[in-house]
Amino acid sequence: MKFDLFCSLTQAQPGDAHPSHATVFRNFLEQVEVADDLGFGTV
């Protein structure tokens, strides 16, 4: 069985903290790398 990931990029955070767009995108790319290392086929 193969699994894929769906990601929703958002700045919404608990409280009043709002990371920059660059931080959100950088975190997304890090998650994509980890998913690739774990063998996920599509993000």
PDB file as gemmi writes it, atoms N, CA and C in Angstrom:
CRYST1    1.000    1.000    1.000  90.00  90.00  90.00 P 1                      
ATOM      1  N   MET A   1       0.848  -1.165   0.000  1.00  0.00           N  
ATOM      2  CA  MET A   1       0.000   0.000   0.000  1.00  0.00           C  
ATOM      3  C   MET A   1       0.896   1.232   0.000  1.00  0.00           C  
ATOM      4  N   LYS A   2       0.529   2.224  -0.796  1.00  0.00           N  
ATOM      5  CA  LYS A   2       1.287   3.468  -0.860  1.00  0.00           C  
ATOM      6  C   LYS A   2       0.494   4.582  -0.195  1.00  0.00           C  
ATOM      7  N   PHE A   3       1.214   5.485   0.434  1.00  0.00           N  
ATOM      8  CA  PHE A   3       0.591   6.630   1.086  1.00  0.00           C  
ATOM      9  C   PHE A   3       1.188   7.911   0.526  1.00  0.00           C  
ATOM     10  N   ASP A   4       0.384   8.950   0.438  1.00  0.00           N  
ATOM     11  CA  ASP A   4       0.809  10.270   0.020  1.00  0.00           C  
ATOM     12  C   ASP A   4       0.413  11.271   1.095  1.00  0.00           C  
ATOM     13  N   LEU A   5       0.931  12.486   0.992  1.00  0.00           N  
ATOM     14  CA  LEU A   5       0.617  13.535   1.956  1.00  0.00           C  
ATOM     15  C   LEU A   5      -0.047  14.706   1.264  1.00  0.00           C  
ATOM     16  N   PHE A   6      -0.977  15.342   1.972  1.00  0.00           N  
ATOM     17  CA  PHE A   6      -1.588  16.584   1.519  1.00  0.00           C  
ATOM     18  C   PHE A   6      -1.208  17.654   2.527  1.00  0.00           C  
ATOM     19  N   CYS A   7      -0.714  18.773   2.042  1.00  0.00           N  
ATOM     20  CA  CYS A   7      -0.306  19.865   2.926  1.00  0.00           C  
ATOM     21  C   CYS A   7      -1.091  21.123   2.595  1.00  0.00           C  
ATOM     22  N   SER A   8      -1.459  21.832   3.618  1.00  0.00           N  
ATOM     23  CA  SER A   8      -2.122  23.121   3.461  1.00  0.00           C  
ATOM     24  C   SER A   8      -1.220  24.177   4.080  1.00  0.00           C  
ATOM     25  N   LEU A   9      -0.720  25.078   3.272  1.00  0.00           N  
ATOM     26  CA  LEU A   9       0.172  26.114   3.776  1.00  0.00           C  
ATOM     27  C   LEU A   9      -0.663  27.248   4.342  1.00  0.00           C  
ATOM     28  N   THR A  10      -0.436  27.562   5.605  1.00  0.00           N  
ATOM     29  CA  THR A  10      -1.183  28.633   6.253  1.00  0.00           C  
ATOM     30  C   THR A  10      -0.315  29.300   7.305  1.00  0.00           C  
ATOM     31  N   GLN A  11      -0.612  30.538   7.587  1.00  0.00           N  
ATOM     32  CA  GLN A  11       0.107  31.261   8.632  1.00  0.00           C  
ATOM     33  C   GLN A  11      -0.628  31.193   9.959  1.00  0.00           C  
ATOM     34  N   ALA A  12      -1.795  30.598   9.989  1.00  0.00           N  
ATOM     35  CA  ALA A  12      -2.582  30.557  11.221  1.00  0.00           C  
ATOM     36  C   ALA A  12      -1.860  29.750  12.300  1.00  0.00           C  
ATOM     37  N   GLN A  13      -1.720  30.335  13.448  1.00  0.00           N  
ATOM     38  CA  GLN A  13      -1.079  29.700  14.593  1.00  0.00           C  
ATOM     39  C   GLN A  13      -1.919  30.001  15.831  1.00  0.00           C  
ATOM     40  N   PRO A  14      -1.823  29.154  16.851  1.00  0.00           N  
ATOM     41  CA  PRO A  14      -2.522  29.466  18.105  1.00  0.00           C  
ATOM     42  C   PRO A  14      -2.003  30.786  18.691  1.00  0.00           C  
ATOM     43  N   GLY A  15      -2.865  31.551  19.244  1.00  0.00           N  
ATOM     44  CA  GLY A  15      -2.464  32.825  19.840  1.00  0.00           C  
ATOM     45  C   GLY A  15      -2.293  33.891  18.775  1.00  0.00           C  
ATOM     46  N   ASP A  16      -1.403  34.817  19.032  1.00  0.00           N  
ATOM     47  CA  ASP A  16      -1.204  35.947  18.121  1.00  0.00           C  
ATOM     48  C   ASP A  16       0.028  35.801  17.234  1.00  0.00           C  
ATOM     49  N   ALA A  17       0.739  34.686  17.319  1.00  0.00           N  
ATOM     50  CA  ALA A  17       1.961  34.520  16.543  1.00  0.00           C  
ATOM     51  C   ALA A  17       1.639  34.219  15.087  1.00  0.00           C  
ATOM     52  N   HIS A  18       2.215  34.977  14.181  1.00  0.00           N  
ATOM     53  CA  HIS A  18       2.035  34.756  12.747  1.00  0.00           C  
ATOM     54  C   HIS A  18       3.415  34.713  12.092  1.00  0.00           C  
ATOM     55  N   PRO A  19       3.896  33.515  11.737  1.00  0.00           N  
ATOM     56  CA  PRO A  19       5.203  33.433  11.098  1.00  0.00           C  
ATOM     57  C   PRO A  19       5.164  34.076   9.712  1.00  0.00           C  
ATOM     58  N   SER A  20       6.319  34.463   9.230  1.00  0.00           N  
ATOM     59  CA  SER A  20       6.396  35.078   7.905  1.00  0.00           C  
ATOM     60  C   SER A  20       6.096  34.038   6.826  1.00  0.00           C  
ATOM     61  N   HIS A  21       5.794  34.520   5.626  1.00  0.00           N  
ATOM     62  CA  HIS A  21       5.554  33.619   4.502  1.00  0.00           C  
ATOM     63  C   HIS A  21       6.794  32.765   4.239  1.00  0.00           C  
ATOM     64  N   ALA A  22       7.961  33.371   4.371  1.00  0.00           N  
ATOM     65  CA  ALA A  22       9.213  32.640   4.147  1.00  0.00           C  
ATOM     66  C   ALA A  22       9.368  31.498   5.142  1.00  0.00           C  
ATOM     67  N   THR A  23       9.017  31.733   6.396  1.00  0.00           N  
ATOM     68  CA  THR A  23       9.110  30.689   7.418  1.00  0.00           C  
ATOM     69  C   THR A  23       8.133  29.561   7.124  1.00  0.00           C  
ATOM     70  N   VAL A  24       6.909  29.909   6.744  1.00  0.00           N  
ATOM     71  CA  VAL A  24       5.907  28.894   6.422  1.00  0.00           C  
ATOM     72  C   VAL A  24       6.394  28.035   5.261  1.00  0.00           C  
ATOM     73  N   PHE A  25       6.917  28.666   4.218  1.00  0.00           N  
ATOM     74  CA  PHE A  25       7.389  27.933   3.045  1.00  0.00           C  
ATOM     75  C   PHE A  25       8.612  27.087   3.379  1.00  0.00           C  
ATOM     76  N   ARG A  26       9.531  27.622   4.175  1.00  0.00           N  
ATOM     77  CA  ARG A  26      10.724  26.872   4.591  1.00  0.00           C  
ATOM     78  C   ARG A  26      10.327  25.630   5.393  1.00  0.00           C  
ATOM     79  N   ASN A  27       9.369  25.774   6.308  1.00  0.00           N  
ATOM     80  CA  ASN A  27       8.892  24.630   7.092  1.00  0.00           C  
ATOM     81  C   ASN A  27       8.249  23.581   6.191  1.00  0.00           C  
ATOM     82  N   PHE A  28       7.479  24.036   5.199  1.00  0.00           N  
ATOM     83  CA  PHE A  28       6.860  23.123   4.244  1.00  0.00           C  
ATOM     84  C   PHE A  28       7.925  22.326   3.494  1.00  0.00           C  
ATOM     85  N   LEU A  29       8.970  23.005   3.020  1.00  0.00           N  
ATOM     86  CA  LEU A  29      10.019  22.312   2.271  1.00  0.00           C  
ATOM     87  C   LEU A  29      10.753  21.290   3.151  1.00  0.00           C  
ATOM     88  N   GLU A  30      10.949  21.609   4.418  1.00  0.00           N  
ATOM     89  CA  GLU A  30      11.567  20.657   5.341  1.00  0.00           C  
ATOM     90  C   GLU A  30      10.681  19.420   5.492  1.00  0.00           C  
ATOM     91  N   GLN A  31       9.367  19.624   5.578  1.00  0.00           N  
ATOM     92  CA  GLN A  31       8.442  18.504   5.704  1.00  0.00           C  
ATOM     93  C   GLN A  31       8.447  17.652   4.441  1.00  0.00           C  
ATOM     94  N   VAL A  32       8.579  18.279   3.284  1.00  0.00           N  
ATOM     95  CA  VAL A  32       8.645  17.541   2.022  1.00  0.00           C  
ATOM     96  C   VAL A  32       9.895  16.658   2.002  1.00  0.00           C  
ATOM     97  N   GLU A  33      11.020  17.198   2.455  1.00  0.00           N  
ATOM     98  CA  GLU A  33      12.257  16.407   2.508  1.00  0.00           C  
ATOM     99  C   GLU A  33      12.095  15.191   3.418  1.00  0.00           C  
ATOM    100  N   VAL A  34      11.513  15.372   4.576  1.00  0.00           N  
ATOM    101  CA  VAL A  34      11.309  14.262   5.517  1.00  0.00           C  
ATOM    102  C   VAL A  34      10.364  13.222   4.904  1.00  0.00           C  
ATOM    103  N   ALA A  35       9.291  13.684   4.261  1.00  0.00           N  
ATOM    104  CA  ALA A  35       8.362  12.762   3.629  1.00  0.00           C  
ATOM    105  C   ALA A  35       9.073  11.957   2.548  1.00  0.00           C  
ATOM    106  N   ASP A  36       9.933  12.597   1.774  1.00  0.00           N  
ATOM    107  CA  ASP A  36      10.694  11.892   0.746  1.00  0.00           C  
ATOM    108  C   ASP A  36      11.611  10.847   1.376  1.00  0.00           C  
ATOM    109  N   ASP A  37      12.300  11.233   2.450  1.00  0.00           N  
ATOM    110  CA  ASP A  37      13.186  10.294   3.148  1.00  0.00           C  
ATOM    111  C   ASP A  37      12.409   9.094   3.696  1.00  0.00           C  
ATOM    112  N   LEU A  38      11.150   9.311   4.088  1.00  0.00           N  
ATOM    113  CA  LEU A  38      10.333   8.232   4.641  1.00  0.00           C  
ATOM    114  C   LEU A  38       9.679   7.367   3.558  1.00  0.00           C  
ATOM    115  N   GLY A  39       9.821   7.770   2.300  1.00  0.00           N  
ATOM    116  CA  GLY A  39       9.321   6.964   1.208  1.00  0.00           C  
ATOM    117  C   GLY A  39       7.949   7.331   0.681  1.00  0.00           C  
ATOM    118  N   PHE A  40       7.407   8.486   1.088  1.00  0.00           N  
ATOM    119  CA  PHE A  40       6.128   8.910   0.539  1.00  0.00           C  
ATOM    120  C   PHE A  40       6.315   9.229  -0.946  1.00  0.00           C  
ATOM    121  N   GLY A  41       5.299   8.894  -1.751  1.00  0.00           N  
ATOM    122  CA  GLY A  41       5.410   9.064  -3.190  1.00  0.00           C  
ATOM    123  C   GLY A  41       5.050  10.452  -3.676  1.00  0.00           C  
ATOM    124  N   THR A  42       4.112  11.108  -3.006  1.00  0.00           N  
ATOM    125  CA  THR A  42       3.614  12.410  -3.451  1.00  0.00           C  
ATOM    126  C   THR A  42       3.297  13.263  -2.244  1.00  0.00           C  
ATOM    127  N   VAL A  43       3.653  14.533  -2.357  1.00  0.00           N  
ATOM    128  CA  VAL A  43       3.264  15.509  -1.336  1.00  0.00           C  
ATOM    129  C   VAL A  43       2.495  16.597  -2.055  1.00  0.00           C  
TER     130      VAL A  43                                                      
END                                                                             
